[in-house]
Amino acid sequence: MDAQRFSGRVAIVTGSTADPSIGRSCAFRLAREGAAVLVNGRDAERVASTEAALRSEGFTAIGVVGSMDGETAVAALADRAVDAFGRIDLVVSTLGGAPHPLGFDAISEVQLLETMRVNTWPALALIRATLERGLADNAGSFVTISSGSPHKTTSAMLSYAAAKAALNTMTRTIAADLAGRVRVNAVSPGLVRTTATRQIWEADGGAAAGANIPVGRLTEPDDVAAAVCFLLSDEARQITGITLDVDGGNHLRSGGWSPIR
């Protein structure tokens, strides 16, 4: 593998300041492979800390504070990339979540729609904003972070699984619309050792959770980042519109599902 696959490229990674997290791992891998990286999060202290950590390793990085829930913040993030580096080449949208883990008989319309929005709208807004600022000018690449939940049937994850299924369909549709201009793909993690899942793996380092996964170990954020960076790279230049499972084979199993990534 070329250690500098992304030399001269500019990357945006949203939701990239929690440690450990998929977004942070993506940002560091992109930087190590030569990209100038914009990291983003809602907490100013964590954004500053992540930017400083990247810069301490000699990488080119800028931290941008803001929630990607609104178009104003999304536009500001894209503008910052262009102002600082003159271009946008690579985008990773990690935002999502399961704010209302309720079954069909308990979830409200507002809760269902909120879950759908948080898992779809930020990615849609981000790809539109970056397109308007030149993402398609240099054969850009965009990756969304989905989930294995659509493979499973867990009552409390009704809204989350539906939202991620919508994101997968949205990813394929946008990929078709942008074919020849921007490649658009998704990565679908299973249970990953992140801050959001700390209560599951912290006590034993993930041994018990990993034992329930076909390959026998818990998925790490770096495992997901490796897949994301492959899809972003020119090595995947003939790949668009796919959802790639990175879950240790857990998609091969039926039954319940833990959606927290």
The 8 nearest C-alpha neighbors of each residue, nearest first, counted from 0:
[[1, 2, 4, 3, 234, 32, 229, 232],
 [0, 2, 3, 4, 32, 5, 6, 234],
 [3, 1, 32, 4, 0, 31, 33, 5],
 [2, 4, 32, 33, 1, 6, 5, 31],
 [5, 3, 1, 32, 6, 2, 33, 232],
 [6, 4, 33, 34, 8, 3, 32, 7],
 [5, 7, 33, 3, 34, 8, 4, 32],
 [6, 8, 34, 5, 9, 33, 35, 4],
 [9, 7, 34, 5, 6, 88, 35, 10],
 [8, 10, 35, 87, 88, 34, 36, 89],
 [11, 9, 89, 36, 90, 88, 35, 37],
 [10, 12, 90, 37, 36, 91, 89, 38],
 [13, 11, 91, 38, 90, 15, 26, 92],
 [14, 12, 39, 92, 15, 93, 38, 91],
 [13, 15, 40, 39, 22, 93, 94, 16],
 [16, 14, 22, 23, 13, 39, 38, 12],
 [15, 17, 23, 46, 45, 49, 40, 14],
 [18, 16, 20, 19, 15, 23, 194, 45],
 [19, 17, 20, 16, 194, 23, 193, 15],
 [18, 20, 193, 194, 17, 23, 220, 21],
 [21, 19, 193, 18, 23, 22, 17, 220],
 [20, 22, 220, 24, 23, 25, 224, 223],
 [23, 21, 15, 25, 20, 24, 14, 93],
 [22, 24, 15, 26, 20, 25, 16, 21],
 [25, 23, 21, 27, 26, 22, 221, 224],
 [26, 24, 224, 22, 28, 23, 27, 29],
 [25, 27, 23, 29, 24, 28, 30, 12],
 [26, 28, 30, 24, 29, 25, 31, 23],
 [29, 27, 31, 25, 30, 26, 24, 32],
 [28, 30, 32, 26, 27, 34, 31, 25],
 [31, 29, 34, 27, 33, 32, 28, 58],
 [32, 30, 28, 33, 29, 27, 58, 34],
 [33, 31, 3, 29, 30, 2, 5, 4],
 [32, 34, 6, 5, 3, 30, 31, 29],
 [35, 33, 30, 5, 8, 6, 29, 9],
 [34, 36, 9, 59, 60, 30, 10, 8],
 [37, 35, 60, 10, 11, 34, 9, 38],
 [38, 36, 11, 61, 62, 60, 10, 12],
 [39, 37, 62, 12, 15, 63, 13, 36],
 [38, 40, 13, 63, 14, 15, 64, 62],
 [39, 41, 14, 64, 42, 16, 65, 46],
 [40, 42, 65, 66, 64, 43, 39, 46],
 [43, 41, 45, 44, 40, 46, 64, 65],
 [44, 42, 46, 45, 64, 47, 41, 40],
 [45, 43, 47, 46, 42, 48, 49, 41],
 [44, 46, 48, 47, 42, 43, 16, 49],
 [47, 45, 43, 49, 48, 44, 62, 16],
 [46, 48, 50, 44, 45, 49, 51, 43],
 [47, 49, 45, 51, 46, 50, 52, 44],
 [50, 48, 52, 46, 51, 47, 16, 45],
 [49, 51, 47, 53, 62, 52, 48, 61],
 [50, 52, 54, 48, 49, 53, 55, 47],
 [53, 51, 49, 55, 50, 54, 48, 56],
 [54, 52, 50, 51, 55, 56, 58, 49],
 [53, 55, 58, 57, 51, 56, 52, 50],
 [56, 54, 52, 57, 53, 51, 58, 50],
 [55, 57, 54, 53, 58, 52, 51, 31],
 [58, 56, 54, 55, 59, 53, 52, 60],
 [57, 59, 54, 53, 56, 30, 60, 31],
 [58, 60, 35, 54, 36, 57, 30, 61],
 [61, 59, 36, 37, 35, 50, 58, 54],
 [60, 62, 37, 50, 38, 36, 63, 59],
 [61, 63, 38, 50, 46, 37, 39, 47],
 [62, 64, 39, 38, 65, 61, 76, 46],
 [65, 63, 40, 41, 39, 43, 46, 62],
 [66, 64, 41, 40, 72, 67, 63, 39],
 [67, 65, 41, 68, 72, 40, 69, 64],
 [66, 68, 69, 73, 121, 72, 65, 70],
 [69, 67, 66, 121, 70, 117, 120, 72],
 [70, 68, 67, 71, 72, 73, 66, 121],
 [69, 71, 73, 72, 74, 124, 68, 67],
 [72, 70, 74, 73, 69, 75, 67, 76],
 [73, 71, 75, 74, 70, 69, 65, 67],
 [74, 72, 70, 76, 75, 71, 67, 125],
 [73, 75, 77, 71, 76, 72, 128, 70],
 [74, 76, 72, 78, 73, 77, 79, 71],
 [77, 75, 79, 73, 74, 78, 72, 80],
 [76, 78, 74, 80, 79, 75, 129, 73],
 [77, 79, 75, 81, 80, 76, 82, 74],
 [80, 78, 82, 76, 77, 81, 83, 75],
 [81, 79, 77, 83, 78, 82, 84, 87],
 [80, 82, 85, 86, 78, 84, 83, 79],
 [83, 81, 79, 80, 85, 84, 78, 86],
 [84, 82, 80, 81, 79, 85, 86, 78],
 [85, 83, 81, 86, 80, 82, 9, 87],
 [86, 84, 81, 82, 83, 80, 87, 9],
 [85, 87, 81, 84, 9, 133, 88, 80],
 [88, 86, 9, 134, 89, 133, 10, 80],
 [89, 87, 139, 9, 134, 8, 10, 140],
 [90, 88, 10, 140, 139, 141, 87, 9],
 [89, 91, 141, 11, 10, 12, 142, 140],
 [92, 90, 12, 142, 143, 141, 11, 93],
 [93, 91, 143, 13, 122, 94, 12, 144],
 [94, 92, 144, 14, 13, 143, 22, 91],
 [95, 93, 92, 14, 118, 121, 13, 96],
 [96, 94, 118, 117, 93, 97, 119, 144],
 [95, 97, 98, 118, 117, 94, 259, 159],
 [96, 98, 159, 99, 100, 114, 95, 259],
 [97, 99, 96, 100, 114, 110, 113, 159],
 [98, 100, 97, 101, 110, 114, 106, 158],
 [101, 99, 155, 156, 97, 98, 102, 158],
 [102, 100, 155, 106, 99, 105, 156, 103],
 [101, 103, 155, 154, 104, 105, 106, 157],
 [102, 104, 105, 106, 157, 101, 154, 155],
 [105, 103, 102, 106, 101, 107, 154, 155],
 [104, 106, 102, 103, 101, 107, 155, 100],
 [107, 105, 101, 103, 102, 104, 110, 111],
 [108, 106, 110, 109, 111, 105, 103, 104],
 [107, 109, 111, 110, 112, 106, 113, 105],
 [108, 110, 112, 107, 111, 113, 106, 114],
 [111, 109, 113, 107, 108, 112, 106, 114],
 [110, 112, 108, 114, 113, 109, 158, 107],
 [111, 113, 115, 109, 114, 110, 116, 108],
 [114, 112, 110, 116, 115, 111, 109, 117],
 [115, 113, 111, 112, 117, 116, 110, 158],
 [114, 116, 162, 112, 113, 118, 117, 119],
 [115, 117, 113, 120, 119, 114, 118, 112],
 [118, 116, 95, 114, 119, 115, 120, 113],
 [117, 119, 95, 116, 115, 162, 114, 120],
 [120, 118, 116, 166, 117, 122, 121, 115],
 [119, 121, 123, 116, 122, 124, 117, 118],
 [122, 120, 124, 123, 67, 68, 119, 125],
 [123, 121, 125, 120, 124, 92, 119, 126],
 [122, 124, 120, 126, 125, 121, 127, 119],
 [125, 123, 121, 127, 122, 126, 120, 128],
 [126, 124, 122, 128, 127, 123, 73, 121],
 [125, 127, 129, 123, 128, 124, 130, 122],
 [126, 128, 130, 124, 125, 129, 131, 123],
 [129, 127, 125, 131, 130, 126, 74, 124],
 [128, 130, 132, 126, 131, 134, 127, 77],
 [131, 129, 134, 127, 132, 133, 128, 126],
 [130, 132, 128, 129, 133, 127, 134, 126],
 [133, 131, 129, 130, 134, 128, 77, 81],
 [132, 134, 136, 130, 135, 131, 87, 129],
 [133, 135, 130, 139, 87, 129, 88, 136],
 [136, 134, 180, 139, 133, 138, 181, 137],
 [135, 137, 133, 134, 138, 139, 180, 88],
 [138, 136, 139, 135, 88, 134, 133, 180],
 [139, 137, 135, 181, 180, 136, 140, 134],
 [138, 140, 88, 181, 134, 135, 137, 89],
 [139, 141, 182, 89, 231, 181, 183, 90],
 [140, 142, 90, 183, 89, 91, 182, 184],
 [143, 141, 91, 184, 185, 183, 90, 92],
 [142, 144, 185, 92, 91, 93, 145, 186],
 [145, 143, 93, 186, 185, 187, 92, 142],
 [144, 146, 187, 163, 186, 185, 143, 188],
 [147, 145, 187, 188, 148, 189, 163, 258],
 [146, 148, 189, 187, 149, 150, 188, 250],
 [147, 149, 160, 151, 150, 146, 258, 256],
 [148, 150, 160, 151, 147, 164, 163, 161],
 [151, 149, 148, 147, 250, 152, 253, 160],
 [152, 150, 148, 149, 254, 256, 255, 253],
 [153, 151, 255, 254, 154, 256, 150, 148],
 [152, 154, 255, 156, 155, 256, 151, 157],
 [155, 153, 102, 156, 157, 152, 101, 103],
 [154, 156, 101, 102, 100, 157, 153, 103],
 [157, 155, 159, 153, 100, 154, 158, 160],
 [158, 156, 160, 154, 155, 159, 102, 161],
 [159, 157, 161, 160, 111, 156, 162, 114],
 [158, 160, 162, 156, 161, 97, 157, 163],
 [161, 159, 149, 148, 163, 162, 157, 158],
 [160, 162, 164, 158, 159, 163, 165, 157],
 [163, 161, 115, 165, 159, 164, 160, 118],
 [162, 164, 166, 165, 160, 161, 145, 167],
 [163, 165, 161, 167, 166, 162, 149, 160],
 [164, 166, 162, 168, 163, 167, 169, 161],
 [167, 165, 163, 169, 164, 168, 119, 170],
 [168, 166, 170, 164, 165, 169, 163, 171],
 [169, 167, 165, 171, 170, 166, 172, 164],
 [168, 170, 166, 172, 167, 171, 165, 173],
 [171, 169, 167, 173, 168, 172, 166, 174],
 [172, 170, 240, 174, 168, 169, 173, 175],
 [171, 173, 169, 175, 174, 170, 168, 176],
 [172, 174, 176, 175, 170, 171, 177, 169],
 [173, 175, 183, 240, 171, 177, 172, 176],
 [176, 174, 178, 172, 173, 177, 171, 240],
 [175, 177, 173, 174, 178, 172, 171, 179],
 [178, 176, 174, 180, 175, 181, 173, 179],
 [179, 177, 175, 180, 174, 176, 181, 182],
 [178, 180, 181, 177, 182, 138, 175, 135],
 [179, 181, 135, 177, 178, 138, 182, 139],
 [182, 180, 139, 140, 135, 177, 138, 178],
 [181, 183, 140, 239, 174, 141, 139, 178],
 [182, 184, 141, 174, 239, 240, 142, 140],
 [185, 183, 142, 240, 241, 239, 242, 170],
 [184, 186, 242, 143, 142, 144, 241, 145],
 [187, 185, 243, 144, 242, 145, 244, 188],
 [186, 188, 146, 145, 244, 147, 243, 245],
 [189, 187, 245, 246, 146, 147, 244, 186],
 [188, 190, 246, 147, 191, 146, 245, 187],
 [189, 191, 260, 259, 218, 257, 188, 258],
 [190, 192, 218, 260, 219, 193, 189, 220],
 [191, 193, 219, 196, 218, 220, 217, 200],
 [194, 192, 20, 19, 195, 196, 191, 197],
 [193, 195, 197, 196, 19, 20, 18, 17],
 [194, 196, 193, 197, 259, 260, 198, 192],
 [197, 195, 193, 194, 199, 198, 192, 259],
 [196, 198, 194, 201, 199, 200, 195, 193],
 [197, 199, 196, 201, 200, 202, 195, 194],
 [198, 200, 197, 196, 201, 205, 208, 202],
 [201, 199, 205, 204, 197, 202, 198, 203],
 [200, 202, 204, 197, 203, 198, 199, 205],
 [203, 201, 200, 204, 199, 205, 198, 197],
 [204, 202, 205, 201, 206, 200, 207, 199],
 [205, 203, 200, 201, 206, 202, 207, 192],
 [204, 206, 200, 208, 203, 207, 209, 217],
 [205, 207, 209, 208, 204, 203, 210, 216],
 [208, 206, 210, 209, 205, 211, 203, 200],
 [209, 207, 205, 210, 211, 206, 217, 200],
 [210, 208, 216, 217, 206, 215, 212, 211],
 [209, 211, 215, 207, 208, 212, 216, 206],
 [210, 212, 209, 208, 213, 215, 207, 216],
 [211, 213, 215, 209, 210, 214, 249, 247],
 [214, 212, 215, 248, 247, 249, 211, 210],
 [215, 213, 247, 212, 216, 248, 209, 210],
 [216, 214, 210, 212, 209, 213, 211, 217],
 [215, 217, 209, 214, 210, 212, 218, 206],
 [216, 218, 209, 205, 219, 208, 191, 192],
 [217, 219, 191, 246, 192, 222, 216, 190],
 [218, 220, 222, 221, 192, 191, 217, 223],
 [221, 219, 21, 223, 222, 20, 24, 224],
 [220, 222, 224, 219, 223, 24, 225, 21],
 [223, 221, 219, 225, 220, 224, 218, 226],
 [222, 224, 220, 226, 221, 225, 227, 245],
 [225, 223, 25, 221, 227, 226, 222, 24],
 [224, 226, 228, 222, 223, 227, 221, 229],
 [225, 227, 229, 223, 224, 228, 230, 222],
 [228, 226, 224, 230, 229, 225, 223, 231],
 [227, 229, 231, 225, 230, 226, 232, 224],
 [228, 230, 226, 232, 231, 227, 225, 235],
 [231, 229, 227, 235, 228, 232, 226, 184],
 [232, 230, 228, 140, 229, 227, 89, 141],
 [233, 231, 229, 234, 230, 235, 228, 4],
 [232, 234, 236, 235, 231, 4, 230, 229],
 [233, 235, 232, 236, 229, 230, 237, 231],
 [236, 234, 233, 238, 230, 237, 232, 229],
 [235, 237, 233, 238, 234, 232, 182, 239],
 [238, 236, 235, 239, 234, 233, 182, 230],
 [239, 237, 235, 236, 240, 241, 182, 230],
 [238, 240, 182, 183, 184, 241, 174, 237],
 [239, 241, 171, 184, 174, 183, 170, 242],
 [242, 240, 184, 239, 185, 243, 171, 238],
 [241, 243, 185, 186, 184, 187, 244, 167],
 [242, 244, 186, 187, 241, 185, 245, 226],
 [243, 245, 187, 246, 188, 186, 242, 147],
 [246, 244, 188, 187, 247, 223, 243, 189],
 [245, 247, 189, 188, 248, 249, 244, 218],
 [246, 248, 214, 249, 213, 212, 245, 218],
 [249, 247, 246, 250, 213, 251, 214, 212],
 [248, 250, 251, 246, 252, 247, 212, 213],
 [251, 249, 252, 248, 150, 147, 246, 244],
 [252, 250, 249, 248, 253, 213, 150, 247],
 [253, 251, 250, 249, 254, 248, 151, 213],
 [252, 254, 151, 251, 255, 250, 150, 152],
 [255, 253, 151, 152, 256, 252, 153, 150],
 [256, 254, 153, 152, 151, 253, 257, 154],
 [255, 257, 151, 153, 258, 148, 254, 152],
 [256, 258, 259, 190, 255, 148, 189, 153],
 [259, 257, 148, 256, 260, 190, 146, 189],
 [260, 258, 257, 196, 190, 195, 96, 97],
 [259, 191, 190, 258, 195, 193, 196, 189]]
